[in-house]
Amino acid sequence: MTIDKQRERYVILVSYITLFGNAALAIMKLTTGFIADSFAVIGDGIDSSTDVVISIISLISTYIASKPADRVHSFGHKRAETIGTKVLSFIIIFAGIKLFTSALGKILKGGAESAPDIVTVIVVIISIFGKLFMSALNFKVGKKIGSDLIIANAKNMRNDIFTSVGVLLGLGFTIYLKLPILDPIVAILVSIWILKTGAEIFLETSSELMDGVKDKSIYNKIFDVIKQFENVKNPHRVRVRKMGAFFIIDLDIEVSPDITIKEAHEIATQIEEELKSKIENIYDIMVHIEPYGNIHKEETYGVNQNDLEEKNTN
């Protein structure tokens, strides 16, 4: 089984588990929230509903990302996962805004008519343990296969745990103090947390869609590999892009102008093989060969070894 196929199976499996698990929790919390007239529990249910949508997005993104390259998408469809994660951030932000406005309206009308009962507390406790299991599962699988979408889902559900704990505390105070107004206040706090999560995921995916890389250490790994080749000088214009869980690397190197094209090609091939052995999930590598001392002043993009060493020194 290829790495891509194995990765696809992991994503599909964890997405289905998360989909049905969150669907059950969402139905349970929304039903209980509406019956008990608890905006905090309804908000928690809305949050779980977004997780259901996330799982569906994961499945659709995985299907699209697994499609082979074609004439229109010559690099393949791996960025479908990033786009799916971006869509997820909008859904989370929309859910947060909707909950905030609804809870605020409830406060302006005087709050809930009655305090929630003990059943709502039991439902939230069940939700906490369910989210603990699914968050741990998503983190484990996401890190194993290097999926930003699965890891984002894990972070979202980890945040859900804190959200549910906040709801639980709010319900406890509401029931104990007999103050129904606390319920929509807790719902507003939950909505702010939801908005924070959505904004963080939005910013993370924006970097990747603009060909940015969060893990800057990958440049150090590339230059460390080049240093192993004594006949290679001045690695420069190094560019790294991410497509889903995979990296695309472009770099320029200088070699002696006296060697043959075949020898230069062998050097480039050796560099590619060494990079693949040191860096996981490489999708493609492009090594551009230049003669010693070749300078193009207009080449102002990419990362150079000297620039990187200066930053590390500072």
N, C-alpha and C positions, 0 to 999 in steps of 0.2 A: 504494500500500500504506500502511495506517495505521501510526502509531508502535507501537501495541499488537501488530499482526500482525508487523511487522518484528522487534520485541523478542522475540516468541514464537518466531520462526524461529531467531534467534540462540541463545536458551536451549536449544531442542531440538537444534540442531546441535552445540553445545559439550557438551551432556549426553551425546549418543550417542558422540561421540569419546572423552570421558572415561570413559564406561561401558565400552566395549570395550577401551580402553587399560588401565584399571585391572583389568579382569577378567583380561586376559592376564598382567599382572604378578602379580596375586594368586595365580593358579593356578601360575605358575612358582615363586614364592617359597614358597608353602605346600608344594608337591610336593617342592622341594629341601630345605626345612626339615625335613620329616618324614623324608625319606630320610637326611639327614645328621644327624638328631637335634639340630638347632640351634634352640633356643628363641628366640634373637635374630632369626633369619630367619623363623621362624614368626610371631613378633610383628610383624615388618615386613609379612608377608603378611596378617595379620589387619587391620592398618592399611589396606592397599590394598583389602581386602574391604569395609571401611566406606566407602571412596570409591565403590565400585560401588553400594552402597546409596544414597549421597548422590545419584548421578546418576539413579537410579530415582526418588528423592524429587523431584528437580528436574523430571523429566518429568511426574510426577503433579501437582505443585504448579502447573506452568505450564498444564496442561490445566484445572485447577480455576480458576485465576486469570483465565483467558481467558473464562470464562463471563460473560454479561451480568448486570446487576443484576436482581433479582426482588423480589417482595413481602416475602420473608423477609430477603433481603440487599440492602437498598435502596442501599447504598454499593458494591455489587459484591462480587467475590470476591478482590480483590487481596491480601488478607492471607494467602491460602493459602500464599504464598511464605514469609512469616514463620513460620507454623506448621510448614511443612516444614523450615525451618532449625532450629526448636526441637526437632523430632523428631530431626534430624541430631545435635544436641548430646547427646541421651540415648544414641544409638547409639554415638557416639564414647566417651562416658564408660563405657558398659557394656563396650566392647571393651578399654578401658584397665584396668578393674578385673579383667576376666577374665584378661588377660595378666599382670597383677601377681601375682594369686593363684597362677596356674599356675607362673610363674617362681620365686616364693618357695617353693612346694612342691618344685620341682626342687632348689633350693639346700638345703633342709632334708633332702632325701634324699641329698645328697652331690654334686649337680651332674651334668652330662652324663658318660656313660661314656667318650666319646672326643671329640677335637677335630674340628671340621668340616674338610672338605677344600677345595681351591682352587676347586671348582665353585661352592660357595656364595658365594665372593667375586665370581666373575664374574657370577652372578645379581644380586647386590646392585648392582654397578656398572651393569648394564643398567637396573636399576630407577631408579637416580639420574638417568640421562639421560632415561628415559621420563617421570619426574615433573617434571623441569625443563621439558620441552616442554609438558606438560599444565597445569602451574601457570602458566606464562607465557600460555598461550592463555586460561585461565579469568580471569586478572587483566585481560587486554586486553579481553575481551568483557564481563566483569562491570562494569568501569569505563565502558565505552562505553554500555551500556544501563542502568546504575545498579541492578544486581541484587545485593542483599545476599547472596542464596543462592549465586550464582555466585562472588562475591568470598570468601565464607566457605569455599567449596570450594577456591578458589585458595590461601587462607591455610593450609587444612588440608594441601594437597599440598605447599606450600612447607615446612611443618613436616615433612612426610614425607621431604623431601630431607635435612634435618638429621638426622632419625631414621635414614635409610639410611646416611648418612655415619658416624653413631655406631656403627651395626651393623657397617659395614665396618671401622672402626678396631678394634672389639671382636673381630671375626673374625681380623683380622691379628695382634693380640696373643695371641689364643687359640691360633692355629696356630703362631705363632713361639715362644711361651713354653711350649706344650704344657700349658696349664692349662684344661681343659674347664669349670671352675667359673666362668670369666669370661663364658661364653656366657649363662647365666641372669641373671648380674649386669647385663650389657648389656641383656637383655630387660626387667629391672625399670626401668632408666633410660628405656628406650623407652616403657614403660607410663606412667611419670610424665609424660613429654612429651605422650603421647596424652591423658591426663586433663586436663592444663593447657589443651590446645586445646579440648577439649569444654566445659570450664568457661567459657572466654572467649566461645565462641559462645553458650552458654546465657545469660550475662549480657547480651550485646549484644541478643539477641532479646527478653529480658525487658523492656528499656527500650521497645522499639517496641510490644510487646503492651500496655503500660501507657500508650500514647499519648505516649511520650517521643521526643525527637529528639536524636540525637547531635550533629549539626551545628548549633550554636547561632548561627552566622553568618547563618542564614536570617532571624532576627528583625531583624538590622541591615539586611538587604536590604529587608525589608517597610517598616520605618520610613523608610528612605531614599527609597522610592517615594512614601510619603505626604507627605514634605516637599516634593515637587514641586508639590503642589496647595495654593495659597495660601488657598483658601476652605475647606480642611479643617483642623480643629483636633483636638487631643487624641486621637490614635489610642490605643486601650487595649483591654484584654481580648483581646489577640492570642493565638490558639491555633493551633499547628501539629501535625498528626498525620501519621504515615506509614502508607501502605498499600502494602507491597511497595516498589517503586521510586518511588512517587508520593506527593505531598504534598496534604493537605487543610488549607486555611487559613480560619480564622474571625477576624474582627476587628470592632471597633466604632469608628466615627468620628463626629465632631460637625460639623454644618454649620449655616448660618444658618436659623433657624426661619421666615424670610420667603420662602424659595424654594419653588417648587412641588414636588410629588411627582415630576413628570417630570424636573425639573432635578436633584433628589437622586438619582434613578435613573441619570441620565446620568453623574453624578460617580462613582457606585459602579461603573458599567460601565467607565469610563475607568481607574479604579484596578485593576480586575480585568485589563484588557488590558495595563496597564503591568506588573503583577506577573508575568503570564505571559511577558512579553518579557524579564524580568530573572531569573526563576527557572525552571529546567527541571523537567519532569515534574510539573506541577501537575494534580491530578485534579479538584479543585473548590475554589471560593472563595465564602465567604459574607460579605458586607459588611453590617453592621447600622448603619443611619443613626439618629443622635440629634441633638437640637437643642443649640446651644452651652450649656455649663454644666450639662448633665444629669449628675447624680451619683447613683450607686446604691452605698451603702456596703456592701451585702451581696455585691457583685461582687468577691470576693477572689481569683478565679482568673484565669489568663491572664497575659500579659506586657504591662506598660505601658512607654511610652517613657522616662518619668522613672526608673523602676526600672532599666532597661537602661543608661541613661546613667550612673547612680550606680555600677553594677557595673563598667562600663568604666573609670570614673575611678579606682575603687579597685584 
